[in-house]
């Protein structure tokens, strides 16, 4: 039976409830992955990162996790010093593969972990998996300039569309102004030049 994994900062979880929405449906499901290295990136500390919603920029391909940094030292900024847990759940045939997402599984039933692994520093654990070849980190300096430009344009459009400059105390405003400082300042300057 295949072992599935769930990464989180929450300890003492006895059950994982189907509270997430299955893509393009109204079904409520619980999501898990069959790749423990991938589960590490979902150990997201909202207090540490100034954002409750996860900001995970990785994908799975042929069993390898590809993580792309969108600013210098992003991996370290988000995960260094973060503690968490990876819960193990045996796939009892109530889980189904998520189409178009490698090694992602879902169930409409409550899942009960049978084991938990404590992670004392998620960043250090990710680096261990990188050394084993299970994770490929695309560090910011190795991201192609045109890719950075495209990503920055996307983030910029999001900031403008959500009028985040007008909401300096909102979670998203704080997050983007801290981690995408240059882009945030650029948008501020443009707004001052053309207030309409």
C-alpha positions as CSV (number, residue, x, y, z in Angstrom):
1,X,0.0,0.0,0.0
2,X,1.3,3.4,-0.9
3,X,2.2,5.9,1.8
4,X,0.8,9.4,1.4
5,X,2.0,12.6,3.1
6,X,0.7,15.8,4.5
7,X,3.0,18.6,5.6
8,X,1.9,21.2,8.2
9,X,3.1,23.3,11.1
10,X,0.2,21.9,13.2
11,X,1.0,19.2,15.7
12,X,-1.1,16.5,17.3
13,X,-3.4,16.1,14.3
14,X,-5.5,13.0,14.7
15,X,-7.6,13.4,11.6
16,X,-7.4,15.3,8.3
17,X,-10.9,16.4,7.2
18,X,-12.1,17.0,3.6
19,X,-12.3,20.8,3.7
20,X,-10.5,21.7,0.4
21,X,-12.4,22.1,-2.8
22,X,-11.6,19.6,-5.5
23,X,-10.4,21.5,-8.7
24,X,-13.4,22.4,-10.9
25,X,-16.0,20.7,-8.7
26,X,-18.0,21.4,-5.6
27,X,-16.6,18.3,-3.8
28,X,-14.9,18.8,-0.5
29,X,-11.7,16.7,-0.2
30,X,-8.5,16.2,1.7
31,X,-5.3,16.5,-0.5
32,X,-2.2,14.4,0.1
33,X,1.0,13.7,-1.9
34,X,2.9,10.5,-2.4
35,X,6.2,12.4,-2.4
36,X,7.6,13.3,1.0
37,X,9.9,15.9,-0.4
38,X,7.0,17.7,-1.9
39,X,5.1,17.6,1.4
40,X,7.9,19.6,3.0
41,X,7.0,22.7,1.1
42,X,3.5,22.7,2.5
43,X,4.9,23.2,6.0
44,X,4.1,26.9,5.8
45,X,4.3,29.1,8.9
46,X,2.0,32.1,8.2
47,X,3.3,34.0,11.2
48,X,6.9,33.6,10.1
49,X,6.2,34.4,6.5
50,X,3.6,37.2,7.2
51,X,1.0,35.4,5.1
52,X,-1.5,32.7,6.2
53,X,-2.2,31.5,2.6
54,X,0.6,29.3,1.3
55,X,2.9,30.8,-1.3
56,X,4.4,27.6,-2.7
57,X,6.2,27.8,-6.0
58,X,7.1,24.2,-6.8
59,X,6.0,21.3,-8.9
60,X,6.6,17.6,-9.4
61,X,8.0,16.1,-12.5
62,X,9.1,12.5,-12.8
63,X,9.4,12.2,-9.1
64,X,11.6,15.2,-8.6
65,X,10.4,18.4,-6.9
66,X,11.3,21.6,-8.8
67,X,11.3,24.7,-6.6
68,X,11.7,28.1,-8.2
69,X,12.9,31.2,-6.3
70,X,11.2,34.4,-7.2
71,X,13.5,36.6,-5.2
72,X,17.1,36.1,-3.8
73,X,17.2,33.5,-1.0
74,X,13.4,32.9,-1.1
75,X,13.7,29.3,0.1
76,X,15.8,30.3,3.1
77,X,13.5,33.3,3.9
78,X,10.3,31.1,3.9
79,X,11.6,27.9,5.5
80,X,14.8,28.5,7.6
81,X,14.0,28.0,11.3
82,X,10.4,26.8,10.6
83,X,9.4,23.7,12.5
84,X,6.6,21.4,11.4
85,X,5.4,17.9,10.8
86,X,4.8,15.4,8.0
87,X,1.9,13.1,8.7
88,X,1.9,9.7,7.0
89,X,-1.4,8.1,5.9
90,X,-1.7,4.7,4.2
91,X,-3.7,4.8,1.0
92,X,-6.6,2.5,1.7
93,X,-8.0,2.8,-1.8
94,X,-10.3,5.7,-0.7
95,X,-7.8,8.1,-2.3
96,X,-7.8,8.9,-6.0
97,X,-5.1,10.5,-8.2
98,X,-5.6,14.2,-9.1
99,X,-5.6,14.5,-12.8
100,X,-2.7,16.5,-14.3
101,X,-0.9,16.7,-10.9
102,X,1.8,14.2,-10.5
103,X,1.6,12.1,-7.3
104,X,-1.2,14.2,-5.8
105,X,-4.1,12.3,-4.2
106,X,-7.5,13.3,-2.8
107,X,-10.3,11.7,-0.8
108,X,-13.8,12.7,0.2
109,X,-13.3,10.8,3.4
110,X,-11.5,11.8,6.6
111,X,-7.9,10.6,6.6
112,X,-6.3,9.2,9.8
113,X,-2.5,9.5,10.1
114,X,-0.7,6.4,11.3
115,X,2.6,8.1,11.9
116,X,4.1,11.6,12.2
117,X,7.7,12.9,11.5
118,X,8.8,16.0,13.3
119,X,10.8,18.4,11.2
120,X,13.0,20.7,13.4
121,X,14.1,23.0,10.5
122,X,12.2,22.7,7.2
123,X,15.0,24.5,5.3
124,X,17.7,22.1,6.4
125,X,15.4,19.1,5.6
126,X,14.8,20.5,2.1
127,X,18.5,20.8,1.6
128,X,19.0,17.1,2.6
129,X,16.5,16.0,0.0
130,X,18.2,18.3,-2.5
131,X,21.5,16.5,-1.8
132,X,19.7,13.2,-2.5
133,X,18.5,14.4,-5.9
134,X,14.9,14.5,-4.8
135,X,14.6,18.2,-5.0
136,X,15.9,20.6,-7.7
137,X,16.1,24.2,-6.4
138,X,16.1,26.8,-9.2
139,X,17.8,29.6,-7.3
140,X,17.0,33.2,-8.2
141,X,20.4,33.8,-9.8
142,X,19.7,30.8,-12.2
143,X,16.2,31.9,-13.2
144,X,16.3,33.3,-16.8
145,X,15.8,37.1,-16.9
146,X,12.8,36.8,-19.2
147,X,11.2,34.4,-16.8
148,X,11.8,36.9,-13.9
149,X,10.3,39.7,-16.0
150,X,7.2,37.6,-16.8
151,X,6.8,36.7,-13.1
152,X,7.3,40.2,-11.9
153,X,4.7,41.4,-14.4
154,X,2.2,38.9,-13.1
155,X,2.9,39.9,-9.5
156,X,2.7,43.6,-10.4
157,X,-0.6,43.2,-12.1
158,X,-1.9,41.4,-9.0
159,X,-0.8,44.2,-6.7
160,X,-2.4,46.8,-8.9
161,X,-5.6,44.9,-9.6
162,X,-6.1,44.3,-5.8
163,X,-5.2,47.9,-5.0
164,X,-2.7,46.7,-2.4
165,X,-1.0,50.1,-2.2
166,X,-4.2,51.5,-0.8
167,X,-4.3,48.8,1.8
168,X,-0.9,49.0,3.5
169,X,-2.0,47.0,6.6
170,X,-3.5,44.1,4.6
171,X,-1.8,40.7,4.8
172,X,-1.0,40.7,1.0
173,X,0.4,44.3,1.1
174,X,2.7,43.4,4.0
175,X,3.8,40.2,2.3
176,X,4.6,41.7,-1.1
177,X,6.2,44.9,0.3
178,X,8.6,42.7,2.5
179,X,9.5,40.0,0.0
180,X,9.2,41.9,-3.4
181,X,10.5,45.2,-2.1
182,X,12.0,46.4,-5.4
183,X,8.8,45.6,-7.3
184,X,6.7,47.2,-4.6
185,X,8.8,50.4,-4.7
186,X,8.7,50.5,-8.5
187,X,4.9,50.4,-8.5
188,X,4.8,53.1,-5.8
189,X,7.0,55.4,-8.0
190,X,4.8,54.7,-11.1
191,X,1.7,55.5,-9.1
192,X,3.2,58.8,-7.9
193,X,4.1,59.8,-11.5
194,X,0.6,59.0,-12.8
195,X,-1.9,59.0,-9.9
196,X,-4.8,58.4,-12.3
